Every structure is written in C-alpha cells, then in structure tokens.
Amino acid sequence: MGQKWRSIDEAIVSLRSEIEQSEHLPKGCWKKIKDIRESIDRAEEEKLFSRARILKLKQHLHPVYRLIIEKRRQEQEAYKKRVQELEAAVKEVTERSFASEQPDKVVLEKLKNLRLKLRELVDDKKLGIKEFRKFIVELRRVSENEERKFKAYREALEEKRRRWEQNEKELSESVESIKIGIEPNPENWQKLLYLREEIKNRYRRGDLGPQARRRLADLVNRLLDQERTLREAAQHEAAIQKKVKKETSRKRAASFKTRVNNISIGLAFSQNQWNELVSIQREVIKLKNEGGLLQEDFRDIMDQINEKLDTLRKLKGLTAGT
C-alpha cells in the first residue's frame, strides 16, 4: 500500500513540476490531475490508505489546482492582450489605407508583416482560428483597397505619360519649324519667346515631363542665342551704316553749303544766281528724297538757300519798282 501511495504522491509532484517549468499549460494536464483525483477518490473509497494519508494527498493536490487555474488565467490575459494588440495593428493599417487615395507602400509592408505574424501565432497555437479568420478578412479588405489604388495610380501614370509625349511632340514640331537664316527674323524671335514661356507653363501644369522640358528649353535657348547673334550683328551693322550715312550726309551738306556760299549776291537781282540757287535746291530735295541727306542737314541747307532766294526776290522787287 505504501508503494501505491508514493506513486500517487510522485505523480502529483511530477505534474506540479511540469506545470511550473512550462511557459504554457502542458497538454493533457487537466486529464492528468483528473486521473490523480480519481485515484485518490478510489483509494479513499476502498480504504487503501489511512485517513491522514488521504488528507495529505489532497493537500498536495490542491496547490496544483491553484497553479493550473493561475496559469490558465495568465494565459487568458496574455491571449486577450495579444488579440487587442492585433486589433489595434489591424485598425491602424485599415485607417491608414482608407485615409488617402494615394497608394501607400508602408501599408503594403505592414500587411505583409501582419499576415506573417498571424500565421506564426496560429501555427504556435497562440491565436484561435476564429480570431485569425476575422483579422485575415479585414486585411484582405485593406489589400483589395490598396490594389484598387495602385491600379488607379498606374492608370494615372500611363495617362500622364501619354499627355507628356503628346505635348512634347507638339512643342518639338513647333520648335523644329523655326528656321534660322542669315538675317534676323522678328517673327522667329517672337515665336521662340512664346515657346519658351509655353514650355514653362506646360511643365508647371504637369503637362510636360522634366526631361522633355530640359531638352526643349535647351533647344529653344540655342535658337534664341543664334537669333540674338543675328540681331546684334544687324544692330551693329545698322549703327555703322547710320554713322557712315551721317558722315556722308554732312560731307554732302558741306559741299552744298560751299556752293551756296560761293554765290555772292550783289546790289542787283541776278537771274543766273537765281537759277543756280534753284538748281541747287532741286538737287538737295532730290538727294533728300533718295535718302542721301539727313533731315538736319537738309534743313540747314534749305534755310541757307531760301535765305539767299529771299534776298534775290527782294532785289528783284526793288529793280522792278525802279
């Protein structure tokens, strides 16, 4: 009988040790404690042990009950906390996904990590199938939402690419239609200035890509530089021609002034002098109309000629009166 009692007591000690050393309740511990309890009850019914020994076995077994209950309580609290943490994580990723219409790579990464974590918990029997399915359904909803957003994002990118290509083609054709010659062309200059601003505006509106903008801007700027060089050369040439024209006009004016000054009017009217002054006047007017005299020089010469013609006219009047 002593051997039987020790075997029951050792079973109690072994079960308690197993429970204390295990992180979780060992599988089958409830069956073991039930079997031990039944063995004690049979021994008590059959009066195999003394009353004192039966009481001692029950006293040894009671703390094991408390230990199992405490372990079970701790496991339930840990499970509840684990489920709450998972609920919070799933809620967070769901809210982030539906808060914006822009696809979110962070959401995808969190989805991946949560799915892996759920499967690991299920495999380790740390999460029930019911909770697992609930979380998986919610994550699938988030995943579908992200797929929808990524699809819309890809379609928008494709539409933007087509729009960029179309605008680049239009602007390229406009730029290539401008031919720079050997003379400055004001129309080309205005077209290039317009295209430069149009490239900037389309880029700001999102109708033109950055690479196309740089390429087209460089092309327009090169053409503007070429046209600017022609304009500067033309301006320089015009300045030279203006200077030459001014000097030529002054020389011609000086020649006419000398001819007029050489006509010395006396005390009487002279028809020859009148004819000569009129002839010079006609030459001056003709030269002015041909662009050979500047307005300032023309006016000076005409004033000088008219002055002498007026003098002759007065002398003619005096002669006629005599």
Buried (B, 14 or more C-beta within 10 A) or exposed (E): EEEEBEEBBEBBEEBBEBBEEEEBBBEEBEEBBEBBBEBBEEBBEEEBBEEEBBEBBBEBBEEBEEBBEEBBEEBEEEBEEBBEEBBEBBEEBBEBBBEEEEBBEEBBEBBEEBBEBBEEBBEEEEBEEEBBEBBBEBBEEBBEBBEEBBEEEEEEEEEEEEBBEEBBEBBBEBBEEBEBEEEBBEEBBEBBEEBBEBBEEBBEEEBBBEEBBEBBBEBBEEBBEBBBEBBEEEEEEEEEEEEEBEEBBBEBBEEBBEBBEEBEBEEEBBEEBBEBBEEBBEBBBEBBEEEBBBEEBBEBBBEBBEEBBEBBEEBBEEEEEE
